[in-house]
Amino acid sequence: MEMKPMAVSHQEGLKKEDAKMSKYVRRSLLLINSAMLGIGNCGGPLIMRLYFVRGGKRIWFSSWLETGGWPFLLIPLAASYFHRRRAKRGGGGDSPDNDTKLFFMKPLVFFACVVIGILTGVDDYLYAYGMARLPVSTSSLIIASQLGFTAFFAFLLVRQKFTSYSINSIFLLTVAAVVLGLHTNGDRPANESKKEYFMGFFLTLAAAALYGLVLPMVELTYKKANQIITYSLVMEMQLVISVFATLFCTIGMLVNKDFEVIPREAREYELGESKYYLVALYYQLQRSWLFSSFKSHSK
């Protein structure tokens, strides 16, 4: 099918826009995303475990915090929009400023992100349940097995090839998870039954497996998008995924009546009511950094 001239000119305009971005800007974005990924990946589990250890019990609420910070994604989206608008104005093109495109996402990409968002919401719940039952060291090592699941699903969905390094990493992480499963008495928290520990162990493993599927699905969406993958499009996809993951967890909170219990839980929190909301806010911010950076690096 022959492409329309306007579509061709639009695609060429996007290519020119991407080419104009200096190496300094690209490297700056990469460094910022890497820093956000590191902070979110290291600090997030510690803050969530602090929530549970000091009296927090709402699993749906903690899973909601995973992606509930999606409004933060509006900041880079707005910055990208005004950058494109300023570039068009400086280029002296024929198109007026109000012709600057606000959204790039096509319907097929949108519906794919809706599905990925719902799966992410399920994964958030599984991860939060595991964090409520397991020490940080144990859950972090189990989550690290996500590498194996990601490699497996990437091979199936996007034909990613295995290397000797990835096979070695997968083997070591799998063995580590098995060893943890066989030695549960040493790191099981006090006043927690073996049944609760195993539930946390296997649900955390399920969370790693599910997120190992989500990342290749994002990559597959990039490949099937039939449009140029720009920074703005990636952030739009992250926004849609985060919104629908948050909606999924919000429904869980409503069914579980978390909104009614949260004020009382905050008053009874061991560190104080203000620290309760501070922990929740800090965790939400860190996971927003991790989520947005993870999806950017998966491209």
N, C-alpha and C positions, 0 to 999 in steps of 0.2 A: 504494500500500500504506500502511495506517495505521500510524503509529509508536506504539510502546508507551509508556505513561505514564512508566515508569521511564527510558526513553531520553530522553524529553522533559525530565524533571526533571534528568537528568544534563547535557544540553546547556545548559539554563538555568543550572545551577550553574557550568559552565565560563565562560559569558558573564559571570556575576556576578563570578567570580574574576578574569577578565581586566579587568573594569571597575574592580575595586578597586585594581589596580596604579596607583600614583601616577605623575604626569608625571615626577617626579624619578627614579623607578626606570627608567622607559622611556628617558629621556634618558641616564641613566647607562649602561644596557645598550648603547644605540646608540654612545655615545662609546667604551666599552670595546671593542666589536666593531670599530669603525672603527680604533682604535689597533692592535689585534691584526692587522687586515687590512693596515695600512700596514707594520708591523714585519715580518710574515711575507712580504709581497710584495717588500719591498726587501732584507731581509737573507737570505732563503732562498737565492736564486740565488748570492749571493756565498759563502755557507758551502759550498754544494754544489760550486761551482767550486774552492774551496780544497781540498776533499777530493780532487778529481781531480788538481789541479795538483801537490799535494804527495805523490803516490804512490798514491792510492786508485784502484782499478780495478774494483771490484765494482758493476756497474750494477744488478743485482737487489737488492743490499743497499741502495743509495742510493734505489731506488724504494720499497723496503719502509719506509724512514724517512719517506717522504711521509705515510703514514697510520698508521705504527706507534705513534704517540703517542695512539691512541684512548682509552687509559685516562684521559687528562686530561679527557675529556668526561664522565666519571662525576662529576666535581666539580660542574659546574653542574647536572647532573641530580639529584644528591643535594641540592643547595641548593634547587632548585625543589620537590623532594618535601617537604622539611621546611618550606618556606614555605607550601605548600598545607596541610600538616598543622597548622601553627600557626594559619593563617587559619581553618581549620574549627573548631579548638578555641576560638578567640576569638569565632567567630560564634555559638557556643552552639547549633549544629544538633543534630538528633536523631541523626545518624549518629555512631558511635563513631570514635575516632581511627584504629583499625585498618582502617576502611573507606576511608581515603584511597587513591585509585587510584595504583598504582605505575607502570603503563605505559598510554599512551593509543593506541598504534599498533594499527591494525586489520590483519588478514592481507593484504589487498590492498596496503596501503601498505608492509608489510614485504617482500613479494615484489618490489615495484617498487624498493625500496631495495637489495635483493640484486642485481638486474640492474644498477642504477646503480653499485653498489659494485664489481662485476666490471669494468665499463667504466672506472671510475676507476683500478682496478689496472692495466689495459692502458695507460691514459693516463700513469700514474706511470712505467711502464717507458719509454715513448716519450720522455717529458720528460727522464728521467735519462740516456738514451742521447744525446740531443741536447746536454745539459749537459756530457757527457764529451768531446764533440768540438768544441764551439763556445765562443768567448769569451762572457762574460756579457752584454756590450752587444749582440752579435748575437742571441743566443738570446732575450734579453728583448724585443727589438724584434719578432722573429718571433712570440713568444708573445702580443704585444700585438695581433696580427691575429686573436686569439680573439674580439675584439669583433665582427668581421665575421661569423664563423661563428655566434656566439651570436645575432646579429640575424637571420641567415638561418634558423636552426633555430627560433628563437622565432617567426618569422613562420609557419613551417610547422606547428609543434606547438601554439602557444598564441595564434596570430593577433595577434602583437605588430605594431603599425604602425610603419613607418619614418618618421623625421623628417629634415629637411634636415641637422641636426647629425650624426645617426648616419650618414647617407649620406656626408657629407664626411669623417668620421673613418674610416669603412671604406675609402674611396678612398685616403686618405693612407697609412694603414697597409699597404694592399695594395701600393701603389707602392713603399713603403719596403722591404717584403719582397722584391719583384722586383729592386730595385736591389742589395740585398745578395746575391741569388743570382747576379747578373751580375758582381759585383766580389768574387770570393772570395780573390784573392791577398793583398789588403791586410791582412785580419784572420785569416787561417788560422794556427793555432798552429804553432810549429816542429815538425819531425819528424812532420807529419801529412799524409797524402796527400790529393789532391783528392777521391778517391773517399770517404775517411772523412769529409771535410768535408761533401760533398754528402749523405752518408747522415745525418749529424747535422742538416743543414739541413732535409731533407725529413721526417725523423722528428719534429723539433721542430714543423714546420708541421702534421704529422699530429696531434701532441699538442694543438696549439691548436684544430684542427678537432674533435677528439674531445671536448675539454672544452667547446667551444662547443655541442656536442650535449648534454652532460651537464647543464649548467645549465638549459636549457629543459625537459629531462626532469624535473628536480627541481620546476620551476614547474608542469609538467603534473601531477605527482603531487599537489602541493598542491591543484590545481583538482579533481582526480578523487577526492580522499580521502574526500569525503562526510562530513566531520567538521570541527569547529572547529580551525583551525590555531593552536595555542598555542605558547608558547616551549618548553614541555616536549616537545611533539610534534616540533618542529623539531630539538631536540637529540637526541631518540631516533632520528630519521631519520639525522642525521649520524653517530651511533654505529654504526648498522647498516651504513651505507655504508662507513665507515672500517674496520670489522671485516672485511667481505668483500673490500675492496680489499687489506687487509693479508694476508688468507688467500691471495689470488691471488698476491701477491708472495712470500709464504712458500713456496708450492709452487715458484715459479721459483728461489728460493734453494736449496731442497732438490735440485732437479734439477741446478742449476749447482754444487752443493757449496760454496756460499758460507760456510756455517757452519764448514766445515773450514778454509777459507782465511783467514777474518777475523782469528784470533789472530796468524797469521804476518804478514799485511799490517799489523796494528797495530804489531808489533815493528819492521818495516822502514819505517814511516811517517817522512817527513823531519822532522816536528815532534816526534816522540817518541810512545811508546805511549799515554801518558796524554792527550796532546793529540788523538790519533786518536779516542779514545772521547768526549772532550769536544766535538770538532767534530760527531761523529755525534749526540750527545745534544742539542746546541744546535740543530742543523739540524732534528732531529725535533720539538723544542719549537716552533720557529718555523713549521714547516709545519703543525703542529697548530693553531696560532693562525690561520694563513691559511685552512686548510680549513674550520674551524668558522665563521669570520667570513664567508667567501665564501658558504657555503650559507645563512647567516642573512640576508645582504644580498640573496640571490637571491629571497627570499620577497617 
